[in-house]
Amino acid sequence: MEPYRLFDVAIIGAGAVGCAIARELSRYDLKIVLLESNPDVGMGTSKASTAIWHTGFDAKPGSLEATLMRRSYPLMEEFMKEVGSPFERIGGLLIAWNQEQLDTLPTLLEKAHTNGVTDVHLISKEEVYQREPHLREGALGGMFVPGEGILCTFTIPLACATQAVVNGVELKVNFRVEKIERSSEDRMQNADRYAVSSNNGTVYARWVINAAGLYSDEINDFFGHGNFKVTPRRGELIVYDKLSRRLVNHVLLPVPTATTKGVLISPTVYGNVLLGPTAEDLPDKTATNTSENGLSSLLEKGRKILPRLLNEEITATYAGLRAATEHSDYQIALHAEQRYICVGGIRSTGISASLGIAEYVIVLLKEAGVELKRKPEFRPIKMPNIGESFPRPYQRAELIAENSAYGKIVCHCERVSLGELNDAIESPIPAKTPDALRRRTRAMQGRCQGFNCAASISAVLSDQWGRRMSSIIIGETVWTQRSFHQRDVIQADVLVVGAGPAGLAAALELKRLGIGNILVAERESEAGGIPRLCGHIGFGLRDLHRVMTGPAYARKYREMAEDAGIQIATNMTITGWDSTLTPALYPKGHASRKERGYVPLSYTSPDGIGTIDAKSVLLATGVRERPRAARLIPGHRPQGVFTTGSLQRFVFEYDLPVGKRAVIVGAETVSLSVVTTLLHAGVKVAGIVTELPSHQLYLPIFLPAKVFYADILARAKILANRKVVNIIGKTRVEGIETRDSITGNVEFIECDTVIFTGDWIPENELARRGDVETGKPSLGPQVDAAFRTSQTGVFAAGNLLRGVETADWAALEGRASARSMARWLENAQWSVSRLEIQTEAPVSWICPNVLSPDVRFDGFRFWSKEFRKNVALQLKQGGRVLYEKRVGWLKANVALNLAGGWVEKVDYEEEPVKLVIQP
């Protein structure tokens, strides 16, 4: 049993405000305890806000909120600089879309000046579009607020709490306050104190400060004060991919009117773009689930502000609850006779105002007669930078030289290193859960939402692996032939990015054709790509002319590459293109070899950082599945949600548990792999859900695999015409709700695991950052039949091109691309004539998708997202029909062949060719 201790102050609530108060009080010679009901700090309203650094320009003049926000603004800037918390002062732009909003701006300007924010000014519609050229048409004018900015809602509460802890504050998590009462223990001379009790113990304190956020009214009730009631106001938000950051320059703020507050669009310090929030008053203080209506309304409103944003991939969705009250101002009150301070009704401005609020609490304590004696030392801290405005660990050569773990990227989307994960686990307030690591490092916060890294991060956290896991994950930059001094520029005839089937097959073919200096860069610790995680048969028929399991197939390619003397650098992450040579890597045209120079790319590895100069580059970065958030599936965000890739890593790479009863969302061929993986892990398959009227489980053509998968499929119930409309469970999945598209009925399916399969997205970040044309943001590079991209010297092959093909097909493409690269290196010409092939729904892609007159087109592959009966497949250019074929049954979610004889009819001076499906 914990010994009796008396604290001078107990602070209830470790959100942004509570942590800021704890930090400020830790300057003084007091015994302080910070109590938090959640397992970590900053897990309430603080972590799910819009992350805006407010100036207070629009606060009610004369209000406590206005006063404290203005006081907090300079304090927050100094604090963020001091502790290294990322922030950017990018300015806020209020945009008037109608006359009512335009007429409101002068009043808002006057309010801002009254509040002391005097640099705010009105701007014309011309300046609006000069500042934000991607806005939709129709803006009438605006108001610019230079001081508005963005900050890190994860780091600030954690930094305040960390500095409080290192300066003597005791933090108790999982401490949900259930009762507060006066206590008179005979053991203490001063019997006038409070017993603050939870199901996890009792603490005793002379003063209580209520910073409980959503629950501040309930704590207030313990002291007999009913002056306000908290109504949870849910705000749902959508986070867009970092590649959308170029579309917006400022915080795009709504103009509040009598009828609407609207939503905002804002960059984040992590490089994403945020859309939201909604505003919905609810009775439930735990309703942090997103909703179907909320997400759809955000899309509708976002389309009216920044239409191109909706073409970008969605990274995440989430919802937060703000502590709204019936009052328009903060509810901060001193009750000196009770030795109690209430800090309630802070709403959405809490992080921006938190340091001002903390300073104000000190004033109130002094007013109450509390003796506050400053300590001789206030220990400073430094937090890890998780923003994009300053160098991250993977970019810092000196840090990697000291500790190679900073060069091993574990989370590829967010470039989070193993060193950062270790630091978070070993910090003064250690990360003990995946969610805690996410908020401290950004791990699993990126576009794949754990497709690549969730299993390894769980393994790092698990007691089963501990330090042994770190040694397995990090390894070294392994060169199968010779090493390089990492400070030197590495030169190669060909750089292959990605050591999956396409990349390795290309390297082998290049070697066979006499290309000597080939370097294959692989970010994983082992070459082989996704097949090495697929513990079932079905690989190798087309390229190796045998049937193999995925691991055996990957191993075979590794062995062939080693035997051929190909250099493969594992644990090497290609981080970007040399900025001095983009957007045009080289002048396009028929350049001679001497004029071409090199294509430079930067990299990081456990051995250091550097540059690779290659005469030619093959992008073979592969594919991933669209995660739950990007599919806009509403509900809570519990543990137990996987994609095929993350599931296979959990089961086959790290042997980690996944659940007991699973539902598979998606009925494509890859779903068969999920069934086999679940059965291998001892998980019962409750059903396979698909929105289409039939499954798309096309069995392999070779008999042994056909028999095997037919048996597997017989064990799984297929639910067609069903859409997942809710994921239920706050900490762990408890079930899903599906809606029948025919009847409209909603059905609950009990499960503790959900796997999202199919719906593939090319890993195209590197391509897009090199200005390689992709047609649509969610598609791979546009290539012709020679696998040439829009950038001279840069080729692309494999599943990067369109999302999904079998591994053996990707390998065959790798071989074909190698032959084109060899011709290029032998002084072949690079065609400047490129004609795009476009598609219309239900066709999602065609490959190749560019026509060039100097290359032969033997055939194409295309993909339909829907089943269609008795339709005409047409290729059109302008008013001409180049090709037409009647199809009795158009299959969905499988690659289909298309003959190439029609290409000779194409006019390269006309508009793009279009593939359409006609009745």
N, C-alpha and C positions, 0 to 999 in steps of 0.2 A: 504494500500500500504506500502511496506517495506521502512523504512527510508533510505535516501542516506547514504552510507558508503563507505569509501575508504580503500582498502586493500593494503598492501605493495606488496604482491605477490599473484597472482592467479595461481594455479596449475590445469591444465586441464588433467583429467584422474586419476581415483582412482583405477588403477590396482596395481600390485606389485611395479612398479617403481614409479608411482605417489605418492602412500602412503608412500613409503620409503623416498622420497624427503620431503613430508609434515612432517614426523616424525623428520627428521634431522633439518629442518628449525624451528620446534617448540622448539628447544633448545634456540632460539634467540628471542630477544625482537622485534618481528615483528607481524603485523596483516596479517594472512594468510587465504586464502579460498581454499578449495579443491573441485573441480567441477567434477561431475560424471554424465554421461548421463543415466546410468542404475539406478534402484531403490536401489542398494546396491553396496558396494565396492567389488572389486575383481571378477567382473562378466564377464570380457572379456577373453583375452588370458590367464590370470593368473589362472583361475579356471579349465581350460581344457588342462593343459600341462601334461607332463609325470612325473612330481613331482620328478625329479632327482636333487640332490644337486651336481652341477658340480664343478670340480676342475679347469677347463679350460685347461686341459692337451692337448686337440686337437684344441685349438683356433690358429688362425694365429699368429705366433710369431711377436711381435712388434706392434700388432694391439691394438686399444683402448679396444676392447673386452677382449683380453688376459690380459691386464693390470688391468682392472677393476674387472674381475672375480677373479684374484689372490688376489687383495686387499679385495674383498668382502668375500672371503672364511672364513678367521678368524673372520671377523665382524659378519658374519651370524651365525657361531657356538656360539659366545658369546651371540648374540641376542636371538637365540632359547633357550639357557639355561636360560637366564634372564627372558623371558616372558613365558616359559613353552610350547613352540611350539614343537611338537614331531619331532624327527629326528633319523636316524640310519645311522651310517657310516659302510656300509656293503661291500664296495669295488665294483669296476666295473671290468668286465671280458670281454675283446674283444676276440672273438673266430674266428679262421681262418678255414673255411670249404673247401677252395681250395688253389691251389698254388699261385694264384694271391693275395689272401688275406694274405697268409703267408708271401709273399715277401714284402707286404706293412707294416707289423708290425715294422721292424727296423726303417723305416722312421717316423712312428708315435711315436716310443720310443724317437727318437732324438728330435722330435717336443715337446714332453712332457718335456724333460729335458731342452730344450731351454726356455720353458715357466716357468721354476722353479719348476715343479712338478717332483722332482728327485727320489721319491720312486717308480716310475713306473718301471716294469721290465717284460721281456719276460718269459713265462713259457712253459713247454713241454706239449704234448698232455696227458701224464700220469697225470700231475698235474691238467690239465683242468678237467679231469674226476674225480680226487680225490676231487676237489672242487665242481663239479657239476655232480654227478653220474647219474642223470636222463636225461642228454643230449642224443640226438640221436647219433648213431655211426657215425664216419667219421671225427671228428675234427682233425686237423693237429697240432695245437698249439694255443697259445694265448698270451695275454698281460694283466697283472694284474695292476689295478689302485687302490691302497688301499684307497685313500681319497674319492672316489666317494661314494655318499650316497643317501638317500631318505629323503624327507621332506614333510611338509603339505602345499600344495598350497592354501588351504582354510584359514589356521590360519595366515600365514605370512602377506598377505596384510591386513587382518582384524586387526592383532596385531599392525602393523605400523600405520594404520588409527586410531585405538583406542588410542594408546599412543599420537598420534598427537592431537586428540580431547581433551583428558584430560589435555593436555598442551596448550590448547588455540586455536587450529586450528578450523575453522568453516567448516563443511562438508555440501555440498549441493548436493543431489542426484536428479535424474530425471531432470538434467540440461544439455541438449544437446546444445552445443555451435553452434549457427547459424551465428554469425557475431562478428567480433572484429574490433573496430575502435578507432581512437584517439578521446578523449573527452576533451572539454574545458568548464567545468561548472563554471560559475561566482562565485558560492558559495564557491569554494575552492581556496585558495591562490596559490597552485601549480596546474596549469591547465593541466600539462603534464601527462596524464594518459590514460588508456585504458578502454573502455566500452566493456565488454564481455557479449554478449546478447544471450538469448535462449527464447524459447516459455514460459519459466517459470520465466522470470525476467531478470534483468541486474545487473551485479556486476562491480565495478570499482576498478582498480588496477594499481599500478605504474609499476610492472613487471609481465610478463606472462611467465610461464614455461610450455612448451608443452610436456606432457607425455601421449598423447592420443592414443598410441598404433596403432591399425589398422587405425585410423583416423589422425595420426600425420602429414601425408603429406597434408591433407586438412587444418589443423590448420596452417601448415607452409605456405600454399598459402596465408592466410590472411596477412602474413607479407611480401609477395612478393618473397618468396624463393621457387624455384622449383628444388632443387638439388637432390631430390629423390622421388620415387613413390612407395607407398605400394601396393604390390600384395598379397592378402590374400592366405596363403598356408594352406589348410585344412589338419589336421591330425586326422584320426579316430582311436579310441582305443577300446579295449575290456577288461573289468574287470572281472576276474575270482573269484570264491568263495574263502573265507578265508581258507577253508579246502585244497586248492591247495598250500598253502604257503610252505608246507614241500617239494615241488618239486624243489624249487630254493633257492639258498643261497646268490647270488650276483645280481647286475645289469648286465644282459647279454646284452652287447653292440654290435652293428654291426661293422664290419670293413669296413670303407668307401673305395670304389674303384672308378675308373674312370667311371664305369657303374652303380653302385648302392650304396645306403646308407643303405638299409635294414631296419629292425625293431628291437626293443629291447623287452626284457622280463624282468620285474622288480617286486620285491615285493613292496608293499606300506606300509606306516606307519600304515595303518588301518588293515593290515593283509591279504589283497587281493594280487593278482598277476595281473600285467598289461601287455597287449600285444599291441604293436603299436609303433609309429603311421605310418599311411600312409602319403604321401606327394603329394598334388594335388593343383596346382595353379588355382585360380578361380577369376572371376571378381566381385563376390558378397561378400561384407564385412559382410554379415549377414548369410552366408551359413554354419551354425553350425549343419546342419542335417547330419546324417550318410547315407551311400549309400549301396545298395546291393552289388555292385562291391567291394567297399572298405572293407566291413566286410568279404566277401568271400576271398579276397586276404590276409587279416590278418590271417584267419584260415589256409590258405595254407602255409603261411610263418611260422606261429607258429608251425605247424606240422613238419616242417623241422628242428626246433631247439629243441623243448621240446615236443615230441609226446604225452606224458601222460597228458599234460596240457589240451588237447582237450577232454579228458574224463571227466573233471570236469565241474561243472555247471557254467554257465555265470551269473554274478550278474548284470552287466550294460554294456551299450555301450554309447559312446559319441564322439563328434568331437569338436575340437578347431581350431581356426584360428591364425596363426602366422603372424607377420608383416614383411614379406620378402620384401626386396628392391633389386634394381639392384646392390647394393654395398655389399661387403663381410664383412664390418665392421659396428659398431654402427654409427649412424648419430647424434652425439651430437655436438652442435655448439653454441657458445655465439655470440650474436649480441648486443653488449653493447650499440651502438647508438640507438637501438630500445628498449632497456631494455627487451630483449626477449632471452630465451634459448630454443633451440629445443633438445628434447631427443627422437630420433626416430630410427627406424630400429633395435630394440632390439631383435627381433625374439624369439627363444625358451629358451634363457639363461637368460631371464629377472629376474626371481625370484632369481636365484643364484647370479646374479651380482647386484641386486637392491641396496644393502647397499653401495657397492662400487660406484655405479652410483650416489647415493644421496650425498655421500661425495665429489665426483667430482663436482657436481653442486654447492656445497658450495664454492669450490675453484674458480669456474668460477664467482660466484657472487662477491667474494672478489676481483678477478682480475678486475671486472668491477667497482670497487669502492664502492660497497654497504657496508654500515656500519653494521656489524653484532656484536651485543652485546649480550653475553650469559646471559640467565636468571639465577637468583641465585638458582633456583630449577628446576630439570627435573624430573617430577613425574614418577615413575616406574609403571608397570602394570603386572598382571598375567593373562594369558589366560587359559581357561579350556583345559585339556588334552584330545584330541580325538584320540590319537594314542594308540598302544598296547604295547609299550615298558615300560610304567610306569602305576601304578595303576589307574584305572578309578573310578569314584565316586561310582558305585555300589559295588566295592570291598573294600571300605574304611569304616570300622565300625564306626570310630569317626565322619565321615561326616554324616552318616545316623543317628547316635545318636543325632546330632545337628538338623538335618532336615530330617524327614522321607521320604520326597519327593525323596531323592537320592536313596532310596531303592525300589521305585516303578518303575519298568521297563515299559516304554511305547513302545519303539521300541525294540522288542525282538531280532531281528537279530544282531543289533549293540549294544545292551545292553545300550540304552540311557534312562536315568531316567527322571522322571517328573521334578526333581530339576534342571537338566541341561537345559531342555526346558524353565523353568521359568527364569533361569539365562540369557539365550540368549535373551529372550523377554525384560528383564529389563536391559540389558547391555548398556554401553555408546553409542554404535551404535546398536540399538535394531533390532532384527529380526522381520519383519512384514509380511513375506510370508513363505509358506512351503519351498521354495527353500533356503531362508535365514536361516531357522532353519536347513536344511539339511547340509549346509556348516559350520555351527557353532557347530553342535552336532553329525553329521552322521545319524540323524534320517531319515528313509526312504531310506537310502543309501545301505541297506543290501540286502540279497538274495531274500527276498520276495517283495522288491520294493513297500512297502506300503500295501501289502495284509492285514497285521494285524494292522498297526498303522496309516495309512494315515488319516483315519476318526477321530481318537482321536486327532491327531496333528492339523488337521484343526479345530477341536472343541476348542482346547486350544487357537488357534489364533483368533477365531471368537469373535466378540463383543457380540454375542448372549449368549455365555456361560461364558466367562471371568473367574473370580475366582471361580464361582460356578462349572465350569467344573473341575477345579483342585481338588476340594473336592470330586467330583464324581469319578474321575479317580483314585485317590490315595487310598481312603479308609484306611483300615488297613489289616494286615495279619489276616484273619478271621479264627478262629478255631471253628468248629461246636461243639467241645466237650471241650477240655482243652487246656490251653496255656502252652508254654514252655519258660523258660528263654533262650533268644536267644544266650547267650554266652556258654550255655551248648551244649554238643553233644546230639542230639535227636536219640533215638534208636527205631527201629521198626522191627517187624517180616517181614512186607512187606511195601515197598515204591512203590506207584503207581505214576508215573510221567505223569500227564495229566488227567483232570476230564471231559473228553468227554464221549460219550457212551461206548467205550471200557473200559476206566479206571473206571468209576462208576459201570458198570455192573460187572467188575472183583472184585471190592471192596465188592459189595453186596454178590457175590457168596462166596468170601473168608470168609466173616462174617458168612454166612449160614453154612459153613463147619467148623466153630469153631475157625478160626484164629482171635485172639483178638486184637493184636496190629498192626493195619493197618493205614498207613498215606497216604493220597492222596494229592499231591502237584499240585496246579494249578496256572499258572502264570497270568491268567486273574482275574478280580475282582469278577467274578461269575462263578460257575461251570456249566457244561452243554455242552461245546464245540460248534462247528459250528451250530448245530441245533437251538440254542437259537437265531440265527440271521436269520433264514429262516422262514419268515412269510407266509408260505403256508402249505397245507396238504401234507401227504405222509410219515409220520413217525410212527413207532411203530408196524407195522403189524406182523413181524416175532417174535419179542422179547416180546412185551406187548400185542399182539393179539387185537389191536385196531388201528384205524386210527386217527392220531393227527397232529396238526400243529407243526412246529419245536419248538417254544417257550414252548408250552404245554408239549411236549415230554421231553425237557430239564428240565422243572420244575418238572415233575413227577419223574425223576431220582434223582434230588436234594432232593425232599421230601422223597423218599424211603431211600436214604443214611442217611438223618437226623434221620428218624425213627429208622434206624438200629444202630444208634450211631457211625457212621463212622466219623473219623476225616478228615476233608477236610481243607487244608490250602490254601486259595486263596491269590492272590498277592504274591505268593512265586515262584520265578524263580530258577530252578535248573541250576546252572552255570557250573558244570563240575564234573569230577571224581577226587577223591583224587589222586594227581600225584604220591604219593609214592606207589600206588598199580596198576598203569598201566605201560605197556600194558597188563600184565597178572593180572587181578583182583584177581584171585585165581589160585592155581595150578589145572590144569584140571585133571580129573580122578574121581575115585569112592571114594571121600573123605567122611569121617563120619561127622556128624553134628558138633562135637567138633572141627574138623579140619577146618571147613569152615570159621569161623569168620564172618565178616560183609563186605558188599559192601558200601563204604563210598562215598557220594556225597555232594558237597558244594551247598549252596543256598544263595540267597539274598532276602530281603523283607523289607517293611517299618519298621519292628521291629528290623532289624539288619541282620547280616550275620552269618553263622554257617555251621555245618556239620550234615548230617543225616547218621547214620550207620544202614543199613538194612540187615537182613539175606537173603532177596531176593528182587529183583527190577523188576517191570513190566514197560517197556517203552510203553507208549500209547500216544505219542506226536502228532499223527495225521498227517495232510497233508496240503498242500497248492497248489495253481495253479502256473504254470510256468508263470512269468510275461512277459511283452512285450519284454524287453531287452534280456532275456534268449532265446526267440524265434527268435532273430536276425531280428526283424522287423525294417527296416530302416526308416529314417525320422527325424523330429524334436522331441523335448521332451516337448510338451505342457501340460498344465493342461487339465483334462478331460479324461485321460486314466485310466481304472480300471481293476481289476480282479473281479470275482464273489464275493469273500470274502470282498474286500474293498468296493464294491458297497453296499453289504448288511449292512455293518457297517455304511456307510454314511446314508442309508435310514432308517434302522430299529433300530440301536443303538443310533444314534445321531440326526436323523431327519434333515440332512443337504441336501441342493440342489445338484443335480448331473449334470443336463443339460436339454435339451429340445428334442433332436433328437439323437438317439443312433444306433450304429451298433454293433452287437454281433459277435465276432470272435470265431468260434467253434460251432459245432452243436451236442454236446453230450447231454445226459439227463440233466446235470446240467444247460444247456442253458434254459430249461423250467423255472428253478428257477429264472434266470436272467430276463426272459420276465415278470414273475409275479412281480418281484421287481420293474422293470421299470414302469410297468403299475400302480403299487401302488404309485410310485413317480410322476406320471403324465408325463412320458417321452415317446415320440413316438418311436416305434421300426422301424427303416428304413430298417432293413434286418438282416438276420443271414447268415454269411459267413463261408463256410467250404471248405477245400482243397480236401476233398473226393468227390466221385461222387454222394453221397447221404447223407442225414442227418443221425444222430445216435440217434435220439430222440425216445427212446423206452418207450412207455407209461406204467405207473404202472399197476400192475395186478388187482388191486381192482377197481371196476366199478366207484364209485363216483369220485376218482382221475382221472381215465381215461377220463371221460366226461369233467371234469374241464380242464385238460391239453389239450385235443383235441380242446376245445373252444379257449384256449389261443394261441395254435399253429396256429390256423386259422388266427390270427391277424398279424403274422410275416412272411415276405417273405424270403424264403430260397434260397441262391445263392450258388450252388454247383460248384465244380471244380474251386474255386477262391482262390487265395493266396493274402494276403495283402502285398503289396510291397512298400508302402510309407504311412506315417502319416504326414499330412499337417497341418500347423498352428504353429506359433512361440510362442505365449503365451497361446492360447486356441485352442483346436482341431477345425479345419475348415472342415476336410474331410479326407477320405482315398482313396488310389488308390489300386485296385485289378487287378490281372492279371488272365485271363482265361487260364487254363492249356491246353486246347484243341486248342483254336484259337490263343492264345498269345495276345489277345486284352487287353488293359489296360483301366479300367473304373473308373471314379471318382464318389464317393458317398459322398454327402454332409451330414455332421453330426457335432455335437459338443461334442459327447461322444463316446468312444470306450471301450467295455468291452471284455477282453480276458477270455474265459471260458475253463474249462477242462484242459488237458495236465498236469496231477497231478504229484506232487513231494512229497515224504514223508519228513516230518520234521525230518531229520536224523542226524542233527549236533551232538546232545548229544550222539547218538549211535556211530557215527564215532569217536568222541573224546575219547570214551572209548574203541576204537579198537574192536568194535563189527563188525564182518564181514558183508559187504553189497553186495558183488558180484561186483556191479558197483557203482560208486560214487553217481549216481542219484537215486539209489534204496534203499529200506528199509533193515532192518536187515535180514539176512538169518536165517530162523527158520525151525525146523522140525514140525511134526504134534502135538507135545507137546508144541509148541511155545517157545522152548529153543533156545537161540542164541549161538554164539560161545564162549561167556563168561559164566563161571560157575556161576549160581545163578541169571543170568539176562535173563528175558523173554521179549517178545515183542508181541503186538497184536493190532488189529484195522488197521486203514488206514495207520499207519506208515509202515506197511509191504509191501505195493505195490502201494500206491497212492490213489486208490479210490474204495470204496464199499459203499453201503447204510449204514446209521447210525444203523439200526437194525441188519445188518450183522456184523458190527463192535462190537456191544453189545454182540452178540452171541459168537464172538471170545473172547471177554473179559471174559465171563463166562467160556469158555473152558480153557483159559489160567489159570484162577484161580484154576481150578481143578488140573492142572499140578503143579502149585505152591504149593498147599496144599500137594500133594504127595511128592514134593521135601522137604518141611519143615518137613515131617514125616519120613525123612531119606531115601528117594528114591535116586537112583543113577543117575548120570549125564553121559549120553552116550559120550564116546570119539570117537565113530565111526560116522562120518558125511560125507555123500556123496552128492555133490552138483547136483542140476538139473539146467542145463543151457538152455537158449532159443536163438533162432535165429529170425531175422526179418522175417515176420511182428509181431511175438509174442514178446511183451515187458516184460512180467513177468509171472511167475507161482508161486502159493502159496498153500501149503508150498513149499519151494525151496531147502530143505535139507532132505535127507532120513537118518533115524536112525533105526537100527535093533530092538531096544527095544520098539518101539511104533507103534501102528496100524494106517494105512493110509486108511481112508474111502473114501477120494476123494480130488480133487484139484480144484482150480480156475485158469484160465489163461485169458490173455487179448491180443487181436490182434489190431494193429494200423491201419490195412487196411482191406477192404472187399476182400474176395477171393471166387471164384466159383469153385465147383467140385475139391476139393483138398483132399489130404490125411494127416491126423493128425498122426504123428509118434513120438514114444518115442524110442530112440536108446541108446545103450551102446556099444561103440566100433563098431564092425561090426554086432551086434545083434539088431534086431527089437523086442523090448519088448511089443509094443502095436501099433496097427494101426487101424484107423477108417476113412472111407470116409465121407466127409462133403460136402453136396451140396451147402450150403451157409454159409460161415464163416463171422459172424457179426464183425463189427469194434467198438472199444471203448465201450465195455460192457463186464462185467465179465462172462465167460463161464465155465461150469462144465466139469470136467474130472474124470472119474471113477478111483479108486485106486487099482483094482485087479492086475495090472501088477507089483506092487511093489515086490511081492514074487519072481519074476524072476531076481531081481537085484543082482549083485555080488558086495559086498562092498569092494572087493579088486581091482576092476577094475577102469577105468576112469569114470568121471562124466557122468550122464545120460543127454541126450539132447532132447529137444522138438523142432521138426522141422515141417514145412509145406511143403509138396511135391505136385507137380502137379498131 
